[in-house]
Amino acid sequence: MSKFSREIEVRGHLIDSLILTKIFDGVMDLGGEFEVKKIQIGKKKKDESYAKIRVKGNNQKHLDTILQLVYREGATAKIQKEVTLKPAPKKFVMPDNFYSTTNNNTQIFLKGKWIEVDNMMMDKCIVVKGNKAKCVPILDLKKGDKIIVGEEGLRITPPKRPREGMNVFQFMGGSSSSERPTQHIAKKVAEDIYKTRKSGGKIVFVGGPAIIHTGAADSVSTLIKLGYINAILAGNALAVHDIENATLGTSLGMNIHDGTLAVRGYRNHMQTINSVFKAGSISKMVQSKKLTKGIMYECVKKNIPFVLAGSIRDDGPLPDVITDITVAQKKYKEVLKNANMVIMASTMLHSIATGNMLPADVKIIIVDINQPTVTKLMDRGTWQALGIVSDVGAFLPMVTQEIKKLRK
Protein backbone atom coordinates (compact mmCIF):
# COMPACT_ATOMS: atom_id res chain seq x y z
CA MET A 1 0.00 0.00 0.00
CA SER A 2 1.37 3.42 -0.97
CA LYS A 3 2.25 5.71 1.92
CA PHE A 4 0.63 8.59 0.08
CA SER A 5 -2.80 7.13 -0.58
CA ARG A 6 -6.27 7.37 0.90
CA GLU A 7 -9.47 5.35 0.61
CA ILE A 8 -12.52 7.41 -0.28
CA GLU A 9 -16.22 6.58 -0.64
CA VAL A 10 -18.82 8.09 -2.90
CA ARG A 11 -22.58 7.51 -2.99
CA GLY A 12 -25.43 8.75 -5.16
CA HIS A 13 -26.38 8.72 -8.83
CA LEU A 14 -22.76 8.25 -9.78
CA ILE A 15 -23.20 7.27 -13.41
CA ASP A 16 -25.91 9.51 -14.86
CA SER A 17 -24.74 12.54 -12.84
CA LEU A 18 -21.17 11.92 -14.10
CA ILE A 19 -19.77 12.05 -10.54
CA LEU A 20 -17.45 9.07 -11.08
CA THR A 21 -16.26 10.45 -14.41
CA LYS A 22 -15.41 13.81 -12.79
CA ILE A 23 -13.50 12.08 -9.98
CA PHE A 24 -11.53 9.84 -12.36
CA ASP A 25 -10.76 12.68 -14.76
CA GLY A 26 -9.76 14.99 -11.91
CA VAL A 27 -7.35 12.50 -10.35
CA MET A 28 -5.69 11.80 -13.70
CA ASP A 29 -5.55 15.48 -14.66
CA LEU A 30 -3.63 16.13 -11.43
CA GLY A 31 -1.18 13.33 -12.23
CA GLY A 32 -2.49 10.96 -9.56
CA GLU A 33 -3.69 7.38 -9.69
CA PHE A 34 -6.84 5.61 -8.57
CA GLU A 35 -7.97 2.06 -7.95
CA VAL A 36 -11.62 1.06 -7.69
CA LYS A 37 -11.79 -1.29 -4.71
CA LYS A 38 -15.54 -1.84 -4.75
CA ILE A 39 -18.48 -0.64 -6.85
CA GLN A 40 -22.22 -1.29 -6.68
CA ILE A 41 -24.41 0.16 -9.44
CA GLY A 42 -28.06 0.90 -8.71
CA LYS A 43 -30.38 -1.29 -10.77
CA LYS A 44 -33.45 0.95 -10.80
CA LYS A 45 -33.93 4.65 -11.57
CA LYS A 46 -34.17 5.69 -7.93
CA ASP A 47 -31.41 3.36 -6.68
CA GLU A 48 -28.17 5.01 -5.65
CA SER A 49 -24.74 3.60 -6.48
CA TYR A 50 -21.67 3.20 -4.26
CA ALA A 51 -17.94 3.11 -4.92
CA LYS A 52 -14.88 2.68 -2.72
CA ILE A 53 -11.76 4.07 -4.38
CA ARG A 54 -8.13 4.34 -3.34
CA VAL A 55 -6.45 7.49 -4.67
CA LYS A 56 -2.66 7.87 -4.75
CA GLY A 57 -0.31 10.82 -4.93
CA ASN A 58 3.45 11.25 -5.33
CA ASN A 59 3.83 12.88 -1.91
CA GLN A 60 1.62 14.20 0.90
CA LYS A 61 1.14 17.63 -0.68
CA HIS A 62 0.21 16.02 -4.01
CA LEU A 63 -2.24 13.66 -2.27
CA ASP A 64 -3.82 16.55 -0.35
CA THR A 65 -4.41 18.41 -3.64
CA ILE A 66 -6.10 15.33 -5.14
CA LEU A 67 -8.24 14.85 -2.04
CA GLN A 68 -9.41 18.46 -2.16
CA LEU A 69 -10.68 17.86 -5.69
CA VAL A 70 -12.46 14.54 -5.03
CA TYR A 71 -14.07 15.82 -1.83
CA ARG A 72 -15.57 18.71 -3.79
CA GLU A 73 -17.03 16.24 -6.28
CA GLY A 74 -18.93 14.46 -3.50
CA ALA A 75 -16.45 11.89 -2.12
CA THR A 76 -15.77 11.42 1.59
CA ALA A 77 -12.88 9.79 3.45
CA LYS A 78 -13.36 6.09 4.36
CA ILE A 79 -12.21 6.87 7.90
CA GLN A 80 -13.88 10.18 8.65
CA LYS A 81 -12.08 12.96 10.53
CA GLU A 82 -13.86 15.84 12.21
CA VAL A 83 -13.69 19.34 10.79
CA THR A 84 -10.96 21.66 12.03
CA LEU A 85 -12.05 25.00 13.46
CA LYS A 86 -10.01 28.17 13.92
CA PRO A 87 -11.17 31.56 15.23
CA ALA A 88 -11.42 34.62 13.01
CA PRO A 89 -8.39 36.73 14.05
CA LYS A 90 -10.40 39.94 13.68
CA LYS A 91 -13.55 41.38 12.14
CA PHE A 92 -13.88 40.64 8.38
CA VAL A 93 -10.77 38.38 8.42
CA MET A 94 -10.77 34.59 7.89
CA PRO A 95 -8.01 32.34 9.27
CA ASP A 96 -5.38 31.00 6.88
CA ASN A 97 -6.39 27.88 4.92
CA PHE A 98 -10.10 28.66 5.40
CA TYR A 99 -12.52 26.38 3.55
CA SER A 100 -14.07 28.21 0.57
CA THR A 101 -17.57 26.92 -0.12
CA THR A 102 -19.22 25.61 -3.27
CA ASN A 103 -22.93 26.12 -4.01
CA ASN A 104 -23.62 22.41 -3.48
CA ASN A 105 -25.42 20.98 -0.47
CA THR A 106 -22.75 20.60 2.26
CA GLN A 107 -22.52 18.80 5.60
CA ILE A 108 -19.79 18.86 8.24
CA PHE A 109 -18.67 16.05 10.55
CA LEU A 110 -18.74 17.44 14.09
CA LYS A 111 -18.86 15.64 17.44
CA GLY A 112 -19.40 12.29 15.75
CA LYS A 113 -22.30 13.22 13.47
CA TRP A 114 -23.05 14.95 10.18
CA ILE A 115 -24.55 18.46 10.42
CA GLU A 116 -26.20 20.32 7.53
CA VAL A 117 -24.70 23.70 6.57
CA ASP A 118 -27.38 26.41 6.33
CA ASN A 119 -27.56 29.33 3.87
CA MET A 120 -25.48 27.53 1.22
CA MET A 121 -23.68 29.78 -1.28
CA MET A 122 -20.44 29.65 -3.24
CA ASP A 123 -17.26 31.53 -2.31
CA LYS A 124 -18.06 31.97 1.38
CA CYS A 125 -16.73 30.40 4.61
CA ILE A 126 -18.50 28.16 7.14
CA VAL A 127 -19.00 29.40 10.71
CA VAL A 128 -19.82 26.89 13.44
CA LYS A 129 -21.74 27.95 16.53
CA GLY A 130 -22.68 25.19 18.98
CA ASN A 131 -24.15 22.36 16.93
CA LYS A 132 -25.04 24.56 13.96
CA ALA A 133 -23.07 25.49 10.83
CA LYS A 134 -23.79 28.38 8.49
CA CYS A 135 -22.37 29.73 5.25
CA VAL A 136 -21.23 33.30 5.99
CA PRO A 137 -19.87 36.13 3.76
CA ILE A 138 -16.76 38.05 4.82
CA LEU A 139 -18.66 41.22 5.78
CA ASP A 140 -20.69 39.28 8.36
CA LEU A 141 -17.64 37.83 10.14
CA LYS A 142 -16.90 38.80 13.74
CA LYS A 143 -13.67 38.38 15.66
CA GLY A 144 -13.56 34.96 17.30
CA ASP A 145 -16.08 33.27 14.97
CA LYS A 146 -15.19 29.58 14.66
CA ILE A 147 -14.41 28.97 10.99
CA ILE A 148 -13.73 25.69 9.21
CA VAL A 149 -10.22 25.34 7.79
CA GLY A 150 -8.94 22.62 5.44
CA GLU A 151 -11.00 20.08 3.52
CA GLU A 152 -11.36 17.28 6.10
CA GLY A 153 -14.71 16.51 7.70
CA LEU A 154 -16.83 17.90 4.86
CA ARG A 155 -19.35 16.10 2.70
CA ILE A 156 -20.60 17.68 -0.50
CA THR A 157 -23.67 16.33 -2.27
CA PRO A 158 -24.06 17.37 -5.91
CA PRO A 159 -27.72 17.82 -6.99
CA LYS A 160 -29.40 14.68 -8.23
CA ARG A 161 -30.36 14.53 -11.86
CA PRO A 162 -34.15 15.01 -12.19
CA ARG A 163 -35.79 11.59 -12.45
CA GLU A 164 -39.47 12.50 -12.77
CA GLY A 165 -39.42 12.36 -16.54
CA MET A 166 -38.26 14.70 -19.26
CA ASN A 167 -38.26 18.34 -18.22
CA VAL A 168 -36.54 21.33 -19.73
CA PHE A 169 -33.35 20.83 -17.73
CA GLN A 170 -32.94 17.25 -18.97
CA PHE A 171 -33.93 18.28 -22.49
CA MET A 172 -31.22 20.93 -22.67
CA GLY A 173 -28.65 19.05 -20.63
CA GLY A 174 -27.59 22.25 -18.85
CA SER A 175 -25.78 23.59 -21.91
CA SER A 176 -26.16 26.77 -23.92
CA SER A 177 -26.61 27.09 -27.64
CA SER A 178 -28.23 29.35 -30.19
CA GLU A 179 -28.82 26.35 -32.43
CA ARG A 180 -31.83 24.93 -30.59
CA PRO A 181 -35.52 24.92 -31.56
CA THR A 182 -36.48 28.13 -29.72
CA GLN A 183 -40.25 27.59 -29.83
CA HIS A 184 -39.89 24.09 -28.39
CA ILE A 185 -37.59 25.36 -25.63
CA ALA A 186 -40.08 28.14 -24.81
CA LYS A 187 -42.80 25.51 -24.41
CA LYS A 188 -40.59 23.41 -22.12
CA VAL A 189 -39.64 26.45 -20.02
CA ALA A 190 -43.32 27.47 -19.74
CA GLU A 191 -44.23 23.96 -18.56
CA ASP A 192 -41.53 24.06 -15.89
CA ILE A 193 -42.61 27.53 -14.69
CA TYR A 194 -46.24 26.40 -14.61
CA LYS A 195 -45.44 23.23 -12.64
CA THR A 196 -43.21 25.11 -10.20
CA ARG A 197 -45.95 27.58 -9.30
CA LYS A 198 -48.68 24.93 -9.26
CA SER A 199 -46.71 23.04 -6.63
CA GLY A 200 -46.34 26.21 -4.54
CA GLY A 201 -42.77 27.00 -5.61
CA LYS A 202 -41.22 30.46 -5.50
CA ILE A 203 -40.00 32.06 -8.75
CA VAL A 204 -37.67 35.07 -8.77
CA PHE A 205 -37.07 37.12 -11.94
CA VAL A 206 -33.75 38.92 -12.55
CA GLY A 207 -33.95 41.40 -15.41
CA GLY A 208 -32.09 44.04 -17.39
CA PRO A 209 -33.29 47.02 -19.47
CA ALA A 210 -33.14 45.07 -22.77
CA ILE A 211 -36.45 43.54 -21.68
CA ILE A 212 -38.00 46.97 -22.21
CA HIS A 213 -35.98 47.90 -25.31
CA THR A 214 -37.04 44.69 -27.11
CA GLY A 215 -40.73 44.98 -26.27
CA ALA A 216 -40.93 42.16 -23.70
CA ALA A 217 -42.19 44.36 -20.84
CA ASP A 218 -45.83 43.36 -21.44
CA SER A 219 -44.92 39.68 -21.16
CA VAL A 220 -43.12 40.14 -17.84
CA SER A 221 -45.99 42.31 -16.56
CA THR A 222 -48.44 39.55 -17.52
CA LEU A 223 -46.39 36.88 -15.73
CA ILE A 224 -46.45 39.02 -12.56
CA LYS A 225 -50.17 39.67 -12.91
CA LEU A 226 -50.91 35.94 -13.37
CA GLY A 227 -48.81 35.02 -10.33
CA TYR A 228 -45.84 33.37 -12.04
CA ILE A 229 -43.23 35.81 -10.72
CA ASN A 230 -42.92 36.22 -6.95
CA ALA A 231 -40.10 38.78 -6.80
CA ILE A 232 -38.02 41.04 -9.07
CA LEU A 233 -34.28 41.70 -8.77
CA ALA A 234 -32.80 44.36 -11.05
CA GLY A 235 -30.90 47.62 -11.25
CA ASN A 236 -31.89 51.22 -11.82
CA ALA A 237 -32.16 50.88 -15.61
CA LEU A 238 -34.93 48.25 -15.75
CA ALA A 239 -37.20 50.37 -13.55
CA VAL A 240 -36.39 53.66 -15.32
CA HIS A 241 -37.04 52.34 -18.81
CA ASP A 242 -40.09 50.36 -17.74
CA ILE A 243 -41.65 53.53 -16.30
CA GLU A 244 -40.49 55.55 -19.33
CA ASN A 245 -42.20 53.01 -21.59
CA ALA A 246 -45.37 53.00 -19.48
CA THR A 247 -45.66 56.79 -19.29
CA LEU A 248 -44.03 58.06 -22.50
CA GLY A 249 -44.13 55.04 -24.82
CA THR A 250 -40.35 55.02 -25.31
CA SER A 251 -37.28 53.22 -23.98
CA LEU A 252 -34.09 55.30 -24.05
CA GLY A 253 -36.02 57.68 -26.30
CA MET A 254 -36.91 55.02 -28.87
CA ASN A 255 -40.55 54.36 -29.76
CA ILE A 256 -41.11 50.71 -28.81
CA HIS A 257 -43.88 50.09 -31.36
CA ASP A 258 -41.83 51.00 -34.47
CA GLY A 259 -38.21 51.50 -33.41
CA THR A 260 -38.08 55.18 -34.41
CA LEU A 261 -36.53 57.88 -32.25
CA ALA A 262 -39.01 60.15 -30.50
CA VAL A 263 -38.67 63.91 -30.80
CA ARG A 264 -36.40 65.05 -27.93
CA GLY A 265 -36.44 61.43 -26.87
CA TYR A 266 -32.90 61.69 -25.49
CA ARG A 267 -34.34 63.40 -22.39
CA ASN A 268 -37.18 60.94 -21.76
CA HIS A 269 -35.33 58.74 -19.27
CA MET A 270 -34.33 61.84 -17.27
CA GLN A 271 -37.91 63.11 -17.41
CA THR A 272 -39.00 59.70 -16.06
CA ILE A 273 -36.55 59.86 -13.15
CA ASN A 274 -37.78 63.39 -12.40
CA SER A 275 -41.42 62.20 -12.42
CA VAL A 276 -40.69 59.45 -9.90
CA PHE A 277 -38.89 61.91 -7.61
CA LYS A 278 -41.86 64.29 -7.88
CA ALA A 279 -44.17 61.47 -6.79
CA GLY A 280 -41.79 60.43 -4.00
CA SER A 281 -41.31 56.78 -4.99
CA ILE A 282 -42.51 54.16 -7.47
CA SER A 283 -45.32 53.02 -5.17
CA LYS A 284 -46.48 56.60 -4.61
CA MET A 285 -46.49 57.14 -8.37
CA VAL A 286 -48.82 54.15 -8.68
CA GLN A 287 -51.02 55.37 -5.82
CA SER A 288 -51.37 58.81 -7.47
CA LYS A 289 -52.30 57.05 -10.74
CA LYS A 290 -49.39 58.68 -12.58
CA LEU A 291 -48.16 55.13 -13.32
CA THR A 292 -50.88 52.79 -14.58
CA LYS A 293 -49.09 49.92 -16.31
CA GLY A 294 -45.81 48.10 -16.70
CA ILE A 295 -43.55 45.81 -14.67
CA MET A 296 -43.08 48.13 -11.69
CA TYR A 297 -46.80 48.95 -11.67
CA GLU A 298 -47.72 45.26 -11.45
CA CYS A 299 -45.16 44.73 -8.67
CA VAL A 300 -46.80 47.47 -6.59
CA LYS A 301 -50.37 46.37 -7.36
CA LYS A 302 -49.65 42.68 -6.65
CA ASN A 303 -47.45 43.52 -3.63
CA ILE A 304 -44.52 41.71 -5.25
CA PRO A 305 -41.17 42.58 -3.61
CA PHE A 306 -38.56 44.18 -5.83
CA VAL A 307 -34.95 45.12 -5.11
CA LEU A 308 -33.15 47.65 -7.31
CA ALA A 309 -29.37 47.61 -6.82
CA GLY A 310 -27.49 50.74 -7.85
CA SER A 311 -24.22 51.08 -9.77
CA ILE A 312 -21.75 53.84 -10.55
CA ARG A 313 -23.18 54.31 -14.06
CA ASP A 314 -26.76 55.05 -12.97
CA ASP A 315 -28.59 58.23 -13.94
CA GLY A 316 -30.52 59.48 -10.94
CA PRO A 317 -30.83 56.90 -9.58
CA LEU A 318 -34.51 56.47 -8.71
CA PRO A 319 -35.42 57.01 -5.03
CA ASP A 320 -36.20 53.27 -4.71
CA VAL A 321 -32.67 52.24 -5.78
CA ILE A 322 -30.36 51.00 -3.02
CA THR A 323 -27.02 52.76 -3.56
CA ASP A 324 -25.12 50.98 -0.76
CA ILE A 325 -24.01 47.80 -2.54
CA THR A 326 -23.58 45.76 0.67
CA VAL A 327 -27.15 46.62 1.70
CA ALA A 328 -28.40 45.74 -1.81
CA GLN A 329 -26.57 42.41 -1.64
CA LYS A 330 -28.26 41.55 1.65
CA LYS A 331 -31.66 42.51 0.25
CA TYR A 332 -31.05 40.29 -2.78
CA LYS A 333 -30.26 37.39 -0.45
CA GLU A 334 -33.42 37.98 1.57
CA VAL A 335 -35.57 37.86 -1.57
CA LEU A 336 -33.78 34.75 -2.89
CA LYS A 337 -34.37 32.76 0.29
CA ASN A 338 -36.39 29.60 -0.42
CA ALA A 339 -36.49 30.31 -4.17
CA ASN A 340 -37.21 27.24 -6.29
CA MET A 341 -36.56 28.80 -9.69
CA VAL A 342 -34.75 31.93 -10.85
CA ILE A 343 -35.25 33.35 -14.35
CA MET A 344 -32.49 35.69 -15.55
CA ALA A 345 -33.00 37.83 -18.64
CA SER A 346 -30.49 40.10 -20.39
CA THR A 347 -28.33 41.21 -17.48
CA MET A 348 -24.83 39.81 -17.09
CA LEU A 349 -23.81 41.50 -13.83
CA HIS A 350 -27.06 40.95 -11.92
CA SER A 351 -27.28 37.36 -13.20
CA ILE A 352 -23.76 36.44 -12.07
CA ALA A 353 -24.26 38.20 -8.74
CA THR A 354 -27.53 36.35 -8.16
CA GLY A 355 -26.04 33.01 -9.24
CA ASN A 356 -23.33 33.42 -6.61
CA MET A 357 -26.01 33.63 -3.90
CA LEU A 358 -27.90 30.47 -4.84
CA PRO A 359 -27.47 26.84 -3.78
CA ALA A 360 -27.00 24.38 -6.64
CA ASP A 361 -30.44 22.77 -6.27
CA VAL A 362 -32.25 25.96 -7.39
CA LYS A 363 -33.32 25.78 -11.04
CA ILE A 364 -31.91 28.66 -13.06
CA ILE A 365 -32.92 29.77 -16.55
CA ILE A 366 -30.81 32.47 -18.19
CA VAL A 367 -31.86 34.09 -21.48
CA ASP A 368 -29.59 36.44 -23.40
CA ILE A 369 -28.92 37.16 -27.06
CA ASN A 370 -25.20 37.29 -26.25
CA GLN A 371 -23.80 33.77 -25.76
CA PRO A 372 -20.77 34.88 -23.66
CA THR A 373 -23.22 36.27 -21.09
CA VAL A 374 -24.85 32.86 -20.79
CA THR A 375 -21.62 30.83 -20.72
CA LYS A 376 -19.88 33.22 -18.33
CA LEU A 377 -22.56 32.60 -15.69
CA MET A 378 -21.97 28.85 -15.93
CA ASP A 379 -18.19 29.20 -16.06
CA ARG A 380 -18.34 31.34 -12.94
CA GLY A 381 -19.73 28.36 -11.02
CA THR A 382 -23.50 28.40 -11.61
CA TRP A 383 -23.17 25.22 -13.64
CA GLN A 384 -26.78 24.10 -13.06
CA ALA A 385 -28.13 26.98 -15.16
CA LEU A 386 -30.07 26.33 -18.34
CA GLY A 387 -28.61 28.71 -20.92
CA ILE A 388 -30.83 29.96 -23.75
CA VAL A 389 -29.21 32.15 -26.39
CA SER A 390 -32.15 34.10 -27.78
CA ASP A 391 -33.69 37.56 -28.08
CA VAL A 392 -35.73 38.15 -24.91
CA GLY A 393 -38.13 40.25 -27.00
CA ALA A 394 -39.10 37.10 -28.89
CA PHE A 395 -38.55 34.42 -26.25
CA LEU A 396 -40.43 35.84 -23.24
CA PRO A 397 -43.65 36.49 -25.19
CA MET A 398 -43.55 32.86 -26.43
CA VAL A 399 -43.16 31.61 -22.85
CA THR A 400 -46.05 33.81 -21.69
CA GLN A 401 -48.32 32.56 -24.47
CA GLU A 402 -47.52 28.93 -23.61
CA ILE A 403 -48.32 29.56 -19.94
CA LYS A 404 -51.67 31.06 -20.93
CA LYS A 405 -52.44 27.87 -22.90
CA LEU A 406 -51.58 25.72 -19.88
CA ARG A 407 -53.96 27.73 -17.69
CA LYS A 408 -56.99 26.97 -19.90
SULGIBEL-V531391 format. One record per residue. RES is the residue in three letters. BURIAL is + if it has 24 or more other C-alpha atoms within 12 Angstrom, else -. Layout:
RES/BURIAL + RES/BURIAL
This chain:
MET/- + SER/- + LYS/- + PHE/- + SER/+ + ARG/+ + GLU/+ + ILE/+ + GLU/+ + VAL/+ + ARG/+ + GLY/+ + HIS/+ + LEU/+ + ILE/+ + ASP/+ + SER/+ + LEU/- + ILE/+ + LEU/+ + THR/- + LYS/+ + ILE/+ + PHE/+ + ASP/- + GLY/+ + VAL/+ + MET/- + ASP/- + LEU/+ + GLY/- + GLY/+ + GLU/+ + PHE/+ + GLU/+ + VAL/- + LYS/- + LYS/- + ILE/- + GLN/- + ILE/- + GLY/- + LYS/- + LYS/- + LYS/- + LYS/- + ASP/- + GLU/- + SER/+ + TYR/+ + ALA/+ + LYS/+ + ILE/+ + ARG/+ + VAL/+ + LYS/+ + GLY/+ + ASN/- + ASN/- + GLN/- + LYS/- + HIS/- + LEU/+ + ASP/+ + THR/+ + ILE/+ + LEU/+ + GLN/+ + LEU/+ + VAL/+ + TYR/+ + ARG/+ + GLU/+ + GLY/+ + ALA/+ + THR/+ + ALA/+ + LYS/+ + ILE/- + GLN/+ + LYS/- + GLU/+ + VAL/+ + THR/+ + LEU/+ + LYS/+ + PRO/+ + ALA/+ + PRO/- + LYS/- + LYS/- + PHE/- + VAL/+ + MET/+ + PRO/+ + ASP/- + ASN/- + PHE/+ + TYR/+ + SER/+ + THR/+ + THR/+ + ASN/+ + ASN/+ + ASN/+ + THR/+ + GLN/+ + ILE/+ + PHE/+ + LEU/+ + LYS/- + GLY/- + LYS/- + TRP/- + ILE/+ + GLU/+ + VAL/+ + ASP/+ + ASN/+ + MET/+ + MET/+ + MET/+ + ASP/+ + LYS/+ + CYS/+ + ILE/+ + VAL/+ + VAL/+ + LYS/- + GLY/- + ASN/- + LYS/- + ALA/+ + LYS/+ + CYS/+ + VAL/+ + PRO/+ + ILE/+ + LEU/- + ASP/- + LEU/+ + LYS/- + LYS/- + GLY/- + ASP/+ + LYS/+ + ILE/+ + ILE/+ + VAL/+ + GLY/+ + GLU/+ + GLU/+ + GLY/+ + LEU/+ + ARG/+ + ILE/+ + THR/+ + PRO/+ + PRO/+ + LYS/+ + ARG/+ + PRO/- + ARG/- + GLU/- + GLY/- + MET/- + ASN/+ + VAL/+ + PHE/+ + GLN/+ + PHE/+ + MET/+ + GLY/- + GLY/+ + SER/+ + SER/+ + SER/+ + SER/- + GLU/- + ARG/- + PRO/- + THR/+ + GLN/- + HIS/- + ILE/+ + ALA/+ + LYS/+ + LYS/+ + VAL/+ + ALA/+ + GLU/+ + ASP/+ + ILE/+ + TYR/+ + LYS/- + THR/+ + ARG/+ + LYS/- + SER/- + GLY/- + GLY/+ + LYS/+ + ILE/+ + VAL/+ + PHE/+ + VAL/+ + GLY/+ + GLY/+ + PRO/+ + ALA/+ + ILE/+ + ILE/+ + HIS/+ + THR/+ + GLY/+ + ALA/+ + ALA/+ + ASP/+ + SER/+ + VAL/+ + SER/+ + THR/+ + LEU/+ + ILE/+ + LYS/+ + LEU/+ + GLY/+ + TYR/+ + ILE/+ + ASN/+ + ALA/+ + ILE/+ + LEU/+ + ALA/+ + GLY/+ + ASN/+ + ALA/+ + LEU/+ + ALA/+ + VAL/+ + HIS/+ + ASP/+ + ILE/+ + GLU/+ + ASN/+ + ALA/+ + THR/+ + LEU/+ + GLY/+ + THR/+ + SER/+ + LEU/+ + GLY/+ + MET/+ + ASN/+ + ILE/+ + HIS/- + ASP/- + GLY/- + THR/- + LEU/- + ALA/- + VAL/- + ARG/- + GLY/- + TYR/- + ARG/- + ASN/+ + HIS/+ + MET/+ + GLN/+ + THR/+ + ILE/+ + ASN/+ + SER/+ + VAL/+ + PHE/- + LYS/- + ALA/- + GLY/- + SER/+ + ILE/+ + SER/+ + LYS/- + MET/+ + VAL/+ + GLN/- + SER/- + LYS/- + LYS/+ + LEU/+ + THR/+ + LYS/+ + GLY/+ + ILE/+ + MET/+ + TYR/+ + GLU/+ + CYS/+ + VAL/+ + LYS/+ + LYS/+ + ASN/- + ILE/+ + PRO/+ + PHE/+ + VAL/+ + LEU/+ + ALA/+ + GLY/+ + SER/- + ILE/- + ARG/- + ASP/- + ASP/+ + GLY/+ + PRO/+ + LEU/+ + PRO/+ + ASP/+ + VAL/+ + ILE/+ + THR/+ + ASP/- + ILE/- + THR/- + VAL/- + ALA/+ + GLN/+ + LYS/+ + LYS/+ + TYR/+ + LYS/+ + GLU/- + VAL/+ + LEU/+ + LYS/+ + ASN/+ + ALA/+ + ASN/+ + MET/+ + VAL/+ + ILE/+ + MET/+ + ALA/+ + SER/+ + THR/+ + MET/+ + LEU/+ + HIS/+ + SER/+ + ILE/+ + ALA/+ + THR/+ + GLY/+ + ASN/+ + MET/+ + LEU/+ + PRO/+ + ALA/+ + ASP/+ + VAL/+ + LYS/+ + ILE/+ + ILE/+ + ILE/+ + VAL/+ + ASP/+ + ILE/+ + ASN/+ + GLN/+ + PRO/- + THR/+ + VAL/+ + THR/+ + LYS/+ + LEU/+ + MET/+ + ASP/- + ARG/+ + GLY/+ + THR/+ + TRP/+ + GLN/+ + ALA/+ + LEU/+ + GLY/+ + ILE/+ + VAL/+ + SER/+ + ASP/+ + VAL/+ + GLY/+ + ALA/+ + PHE/+ + LEU/+ + PRO/+ + MET/+ + VAL/+ + THR/+ + GLN/+ + GLU/+ + ILE/+ + LYS/- + LYS/- + LEU/- + ARG/- + LYS/-
